[in-house]
Amino acid sequence: MQDGEGRPTRFVRDEHPATQAVLEWTFERDVADARQLLDWLAHASTVKDKRALLDHIRGLLAELNTVVDALSRGD
């Protein structure tokens, strides 16, 4: 779908219940994944593995921050 100027329009609006459900699911999934990665980090034996796990954890934390911001706005 596009507006009159050729830009895409959103199919599902931010306040739609499906959007809220996806944000809540994403939050729960990211928290679970972060817990698992932290557990693996505690048992990682090489610096390379620790750095790789930390990179993944940082990515999840960034996504969690975005999701929490969206939930707080009611997106």
C-alpha positions in Angstrom: 0.0 0.0 0.0 1.2 3.5 -0.8 0.1 7.0 -0.2 -0.5 9.6 -2.9 3.3 10.4 -3.0 4.4 6.8 -3.5 5.5 6.2 0.1 4.5 3.0 1.8 1.7 3.2 4.3 1.4 1.0 7.4 -1.0 -1.9 7.1 -1.3 -2.3 10.9 -1.4 0.8 13.0 0.8 1.1 16.1 -2.2 1.0 18.5 -3.6 -2.2 17.0 -3.8 -5.0 19.5 -1.7 -7.3 17.2 1.1 -4.8 17.4 0.9 -4.8 21.2 0.9 -8.6 21.2 4.0 -8.7 19.0 5.8 -6.3 21.2 5.0 -8.2 24.4 6.0 -11.5 22.7 9.3 -10.0 21.5 10.0 -8.7 25.0 9.4 -12.1 26.6 11.4 -13.9 23.9 14.4 -11.5 24.2 14.4 -11.8 28.0 14.5 -15.6 27.7 17.2 -15.5 25.0 19.3 -13.0 27.1 19.0 -15.4 30.1 20.3 -18.3 28.1 23.1 -16.3 26.6 24.1 -15.1 30.1 24.2 -18.7 31.3 26.4 -19.7 28.4 28.6 -16.6 29.0 29.2 -17.9 32.6 30.5 -21.2 31.1 32.4 -19.8 28.0 36.0 -21.0 28.0 37.6 -18.7 25.4 37.8 -14.9 25.1 36.5 -15.2 21.5 33.4 -17.1 22.7 32.8 -14.6 25.6 33.1 -11.6 23.1 30.7 -13.3 20.7 28.1 -13.9 23.5 28.5 -10.4 24.8 27.8 -9.0 21.3 24.6 -11.0 21.1 23.6 -9.9 24.5 24.2 -6.3 23.6 22.0 -6.7 20.6 19.2 -8.2 22.6 19.5 -5.4 25.2 19.2 -2.8 22.4 16.2 -4.5 21.0 14.7 -4.8 24.5 15.2 -1.1 25.0 13.4 -0.3 21.8 10.5 -2.7 22.7 10.1 -1.2 26.2 10.1 2.3 24.7 7.4 1.3 22.2 5.3 -0.4 24.9 5.6 2.7 27.1 4.4 4.9 24.2 1.5 2.5 23.6 2.8 1.7 20.1 
